[in-house]
């Protein structure tokens, strides 16, 4: 996993907070490359890189990303975010990132003026509501429909409902009495 300092995260959350990113020529890019070329998504891209999530996308012909800007991470505790990117179990980072991906191309025309359920990469139903205030699981969608070669990108400036990162605690070793074998258990504190 990459090493990120909490100072780096602070700087990115402050200096790149813009309500509507300007992603130009989206049709010429693959979706993740489009986000990698815009500094406003650097925290999300670090998470994708930390768990090598792009490997999961190779089997999909197309997908949709509800991409959080650095501003969306504003409510996260910096120490927890730093620990999460650098030290969390890869599966926990992957689980977090998966919630922003839907394994099919979705356009705003499919959910404008109605509420629909999008099934994310974890198989969880995520509410997309585009009535007065377009949202993805209660996170405001700032910009719709950046159509890329391999999918669509919708930009969100808030974190989706119920999201938190986990601060890793050092692994604890316990002995399974019945099997008399050593089992490694990793515990996690939930961030407030």
Legacy VTK file of the C-alpha trace (Angstrom):
# vtk DataFile Version 3.0
C-alpha trace
ASCII
DATASET POLYDATA
POINTS 192 float
0.000 0.000 0.000
1.213 3.547 -0.640
2.369 5.759 2.180
0.430 8.976 2.572
1.000 11.566 5.247
-1.954 13.189 6.971
-0.552 16.586 5.905
-0.908 15.524 2.267
-4.538 14.629 2.806
-5.290 17.933 4.530
-3.714 19.907 1.706
-5.688 18.017 -0.921
-9.010 18.344 0.863
-8.606 22.107 1.193
-6.902 23.131 -2.036
-9.062 21.095 -4.391
-12.501 21.619 -2.950
-14.606 22.700 -5.864
-18.292 22.044 -6.133
-18.191 20.981 -9.787
-15.051 19.447 -11.254
-14.451 20.198 -14.908
-13.652 16.895 -16.585
-12.991 17.619 -20.226
-13.067 15.263 -23.192
-14.334 12.356 -21.089
-15.080 10.232 -24.160
-11.364 9.991 -24.936
-10.489 8.419 -21.568
-11.064 5.282 -19.589
-13.024 6.218 -16.461
-10.220 5.710 -13.928
-7.725 7.548 -16.140
-10.136 10.463 -16.293
-10.194 10.621 -12.484
-6.411 10.153 -12.218
-5.957 13.231 -14.417
-7.994 15.438 -12.077
-6.381 16.269 -8.719
-9.805 16.700 -7.112
-10.110 12.893 -6.964
-6.641 12.137 -5.579
-7.801 10.658 -2.248
-10.251 8.288 -3.953
-7.594 7.314 -6.510
-5.134 6.572 -3.676
-7.685 4.207 -2.193
-8.208 2.533 -5.582
-4.443 2.143 -5.985
-3.996 0.878 -2.410
-6.253 -2.119 -3.027
-5.446 -2.476 -6.756
-9.147 -2.118 -7.481
-8.658 -1.571 -11.208
-7.877 -5.306 -11.421
-11.506 -5.974 -10.392
-12.772 -3.811 -13.246
-10.968 -5.696 -16.017
-13.711 -8.334 -16.152
-16.467 -5.749 -16.669
-17.317 -4.476 -20.153
-18.595 -1.226 -18.598
-19.384 0.286 -15.210
-20.448 3.472 -13.461
-18.472 5.346 -10.843
-20.134 7.662 -8.364
-16.784 9.377 -7.785
-16.254 11.256 -4.518
-14.138 14.379 -4.733
-11.556 15.157 -2.050
-14.185 17.488 -0.598
-16.409 14.452 0.105
-13.830 13.194 2.597
-14.036 16.421 4.610
-16.115 14.792 7.369
-13.541 12.038 7.936
-11.061 12.242 10.777
-7.631 12.784 9.171
-5.812 10.289 11.388
-8.371 7.597 10.554
-8.235 8.368 6.854
-4.414 8.268 6.914
-4.405 4.951 8.810
-7.045 3.511 6.525
-5.155 4.245 3.303
-1.777 3.141 4.675
-2.429 0.386 7.149
-5.891 -1.091 6.785
-6.406 -4.577 5.514
-6.592 -4.460 1.711
-10.034 -6.098 1.773
-11.417 -3.268 3.936
-10.158 -0.623 1.511
-11.538 -2.646 -1.402
-14.909 -2.978 0.347
-15.056 0.780 0.913
-14.123 1.580 -2.707
-16.563 -1.008 -4.144
-19.534 0.935 -2.877
-18.915 3.708 -5.400
-19.002 1.380 -8.423
-22.041 -0.037 -10.239
-21.192 -2.877 -12.679
-23.068 -1.406 -15.631
-23.220 1.919 -17.434
-25.810 4.244 -15.895
-26.887 7.550 -17.412
-28.808 10.282 -15.635
-31.726 9.735 -18.030
-32.312 6.406 -16.256
-32.947 8.054 -12.913
-34.013 11.653 -13.531
-37.333 12.566 -11.904
-37.547 9.235 -10.116
-35.970 7.042 -7.501
-34.194 3.886 -8.639
-31.964 1.297 -7.023
-28.476 0.758 -8.381
-26.744 -2.467 -7.357
-23.115 -1.710 -6.474
-20.112 -4.037 -6.837
-20.887 -5.585 -3.436
-24.415 -6.456 -4.507
-25.819 -3.802 -2.161
-28.790 -1.739 -3.316
-27.920 1.958 -3.435
-30.690 4.530 -3.807
-30.326 6.986 -6.678
-32.875 9.761 -6.315
-32.975 12.588 -8.804
-36.005 14.552 -7.794
-35.188 18.043 -6.493
-31.709 17.265 -5.199
-30.027 14.415 -7.146
-28.353 11.951 -4.767
-26.565 8.618 -4.652
-27.321 7.010 -1.280
-27.950 10.523 0.147
-24.713 12.028 -1.248
-25.420 14.966 -3.551
-24.551 14.295 -7.183
-22.771 17.459 -8.331
-22.275 16.536 -11.978
-23.800 13.815 -14.179
-22.807 11.817 -17.201
-19.127 11.954 -17.971
-19.277 9.180 -20.548
-15.935 7.449 -20.907
-14.721 4.590 -23.080
-15.510 1.965 -20.431
-18.260 3.565 -18.394
-19.880 6.614 -16.876
-18.731 8.910 -14.089
-21.060 10.898 -11.852
-19.368 13.242 -9.371
-20.405 13.404 -5.710
-19.164 16.027 -3.235
-20.442 14.327 -0.093
-19.885 10.911 1.432
-22.574 8.302 0.899
-24.741 7.379 3.892
-23.237 5.346 6.663
-19.671 5.438 5.398
-16.785 5.435 7.793
-13.231 4.260 7.682
-11.802 1.924 10.258
-8.735 2.561 12.364
-6.660 -0.636 12.449
-5.662 -2.057 15.794
-2.665 -4.362 16.000
-3.548 -7.985 15.166
-4.373 -10.117 18.182
-3.428 -13.774 18.355
-5.872 -16.182 19.930
-5.740 -19.931 20.377
-8.748 -21.830 19.153
-9.269 -24.265 22.047
-11.143 -26.938 20.154
-8.778 -27.171 17.176
-5.631 -26.211 19.110
-4.476 -24.099 16.171
-3.434 -20.466 16.084
-5.906 -18.066 14.509
-5.035 -14.478 13.635
-7.825 -12.018 14.302
-7.670 -8.400 13.246
-9.853 -6.051 15.271
-11.090 -2.679 14.109
-12.309 0.416 15.901
-15.027 2.248 14.059
-14.273 5.905 13.509
-16.835 8.234 14.978
LINES 1 193
192 0 1 2 3 4 5 6 7 8 9 10 11 12 13 14 15 16 17 18 19 20 21 22 23 24 25 26 27 28 29 30 31 32 33 34 35 36 37 38 39 40 41 42 43 44 45 46 47 48 49 50 51 52 53 54 55 56 57 58 59 60 61 62 63 64 65 66 67 68 69 70 71 72 73 74 75 76 77 78 79 80 81 82 83 84 85 86 87 88 89 90 91 92 93 94 95 96 97 98 99 100 101 102 103 104 105 106 107 108 109 110 111 112 113 114 115 116 117 118 119 120 121 122 123 124 125 126 127 128 129 130 131 132 133 134 135 136 137 138 139 140 141 142 143 144 145 146 147 148 149 150 151 152 153 154 155 156 157 158 159 160 161 162 163 164 165 166 167 168 169 170 171 172 173 174 175 176 177 178 179 180 181 182 183 184 185 186 187 188 189 190 191
